[in-house]
């Protein structure tokens, strides 16, 4: 359904919201999960003649900027929230962006309240009256309000504490949010036949390396290394490659 909503991107103005800040890192920065998938999707949508506008907060801005530059779409980055004009957007996608809970607070997977370092970009997502797609992996992201709260409480550690209530129209849940974004981008590319270098191992790795050089940290280990949610590059890419292979086989 998410792919169908974006299947005719020409003439569309797609907003993408991303960036999950990790304040416990020695050098706090945006995590590697989210901006990588955002850059991949932005490259594909741009190749399909959509106008893409990527939004994040000021703390995550350097990492997101590096990801988009490495993907060859630096012009898609907009000024840091709240200096954003979303009035012309036709669709919005949130990728690994923390969403507030029932108490209005933002929490990471450890249950830490990170509201003081997390500008409420999720509120903008909620207020938009356009098709909304969200991609997450832990229950605390924008869009997870689409799921039954009891499901999150029962399957996610500290689910009742960290659960986001921010809803969406189309929710993609993956082992990492980058995989969900990669799958969406790969399906769009497969359906249209466009070439997207970011969907290759070399292309995705170049984006990740640029992010790490800009200070990005692993969201699980909080270390400034080219890994995603504690997964080595080999383990991470094995799943992305499987997505690519299955779509190739389905053509």
N, C-alpha and C positions, 0 to 999 in steps of 0.2 A: 504493500500500500504506500509506503514511503517513497519507493522508487516510482510508482505510478504518479504520485503527486509532483515529482520532479522530471517526469519523462519527456516533457516538451519544454525544456529550459530556455530556448531562444526567446528573448524578449522578457524573460522573468528577471526579477531583482531579488536575489536570494540572500538573506542575512544568515550568517553563521556565528553563533555565540560559543566561546570556548574559554579555557584557561582555569586551572584549579591550582591555587596557590598553596605552597607547602611551607608554612612558617617555622616548622621544627628543624628544617635543614640548616646546616652550618651557614650557608649562604642562601637564605630563603628565595624561592623562585617558583615559577610555574612548573608543574610536573610534565613528564614526557608523554603521558597519556592524554590525548585530546588535541593538542596543536598539530601533532603528526597526522592524525586522521583528518583534521580540518584542512591541512595543506593539500592532502591527496584529493579530498572531495572538491576543494576550491579549484584545483587544476582541471579536474574533469568537467566541472560545471562551466568554467571559463572556456574550455575547449568546445563546449556545446552552445556557446554564444549567450550564456546567461551572464547577467551582471552580478558579481558576487561581492558582498560587503561583510568583512569579518570584524567582529566586535569582541573586545575583552576589556579588562580593567587595567589601570596603569601599572600595577605590579607585575602582571603577566604579559604586558605589551612587548617587552624586548624578546622574549622567547617566541611568541606568536609571530612577531615581525621576522625573526630569523627563519622560522619554518616556511612562511609564505615566500620569502625571498629565495630560499633554496628550491622551492617548487616552481619558481619562475612566475609567480603571481603576486609580487609585492604591492601592486596597485590595489589589491582587494582589501588591504588593511585600512580600517577607519580609525579616527582618533579614539583615545581611550574613553570608555563610558564615564560620565554620562553625556559627553559631547557627541551624541549620535542622533541622526535623523533617520528613523525607520519608517517614516510615513509612506514611502513608495515601495516598501518591500511587498512581494507577492507570496513569499514563503519564508519561514524561519526554521533553522536547524540548530539545536543545541547539542554540543558534543563534549561530554565530560565537564559539565559546569555544575557546581554544587547548587542545589536548590534548598530553599528553606523548609523547615519542618512546621508542624502545627503551631509551634510557639514562636514562629518567625525567625528562628535562629538557624545558622548554617553550621553543620558539623562534618568533620572528616570521618574516615572509617574507624578511627580509634575512639570516636565519641567526643573528641575535643571540639569545643565551641570556637570556630574560627570567624565568627561574624565580624569581629573588629578589624579583620584584614581582608574581608570579602565584600566588596561593594555589591549591592543587591541587583546585579544585572538580571537575575531571574525574575524580578518584578516586571521588567520591560517585556520579557518573554510572556509572562502571564497576561499582560494588558493588551497584547497584539491580537487583532481579530482577523487573522490570516491562517492558512494551513500551517500546523506546527508539527515538526518531527523532532524527536529527542533520542539521543544515544547515550547509554550509560551502562555501568557494570556493577555498581555496589549498593544501589538502593537510595543513596543520598544525593543523586543528581537530578537536575531539571528533567522532568518528564516521568519520573518514577511514581508520581501521583496517579498515573494511569493504572497501576497495578493494585490488586487487593492488598490493603495494609497488612492483613494477617499473613499473606504469602511472604512479604518482606520480613515481618517479625519472626517467622518460623524458619527462614532459610539464610538470613544474613546475621552475622554476629553484631550484636547491639542494634539490630534492625529497628526496634521500637524507639530507640534513642535517636538514631541518625536519619531515619526515613524522611524523604522529601515528599511534600504534598503537591508539588508543582506538576500540573497535568499537561498533557499534549494530545494531539490527534493520532500520531503514529509513533510508537515506541520500539526502538531496536535495543535489545539487551545482548551484550557480548561478554566474553571472558575478559576482554579489555575494550574500552570504548574505541580505541584505534581500529580494532578488528571490525567493529560494527560499521564505522565510517568507511573503512577499506571495502567491506562487502557492498555497501550502498554505492560507492564510487565505481567499483568493478562491475556491478550489474548495469549501471548506467552506461559505462563504456562498452560493455558487451552488447547491449541492445542497440547501440548507435554505431559501433564499429570504429570509434575514435581511438587514437593512440595516446596513451597517458603514461609518460615515463615514471611518474610518481608511484604507479602501481607495480613497478618492477623492484627487485631487491636493491639494485644499485640506487634507484631513484629514492626509495623510502629511506635507505640508510643515509644518503646524503642529507636528507631533511633532518633526520634524527641527529646526525653529527653537528649540523649547524645549530640546532637547538641547544645541544649540550655545550657547545662553544659559547652560546649566549647565556649560559648559567642554568639551564633546565636540569631538574633533578628527578630521579625515579620516585614515584609516588609512594612506594612501599618502603624502600630503603632510605629515602631522602638523600641519596648520594648523587653527585654530579657525574653520572656515568651513562653511556649509551644503552640503557636497558629500559624496559617498560613494565611497571608493576612487579618488579622483582624477577622478570624473565630475561634470560640472556638473549642476545640478538638472534642466535640460532633458534631458540625455542619460540621466540616471538614470530620470526619470519616463517617458520614452518607452518603456522596456521594461516598466515596471509597467503602463502604459496598454495596451500590447499584450497583456499577460496578461489584463487586465480585458476587453478587447475580444473576445479569442478565447473566453473563457468565456461572454460574452454571446451570441456567435454560436452556441455549442454548445447553448444552452438550447432 
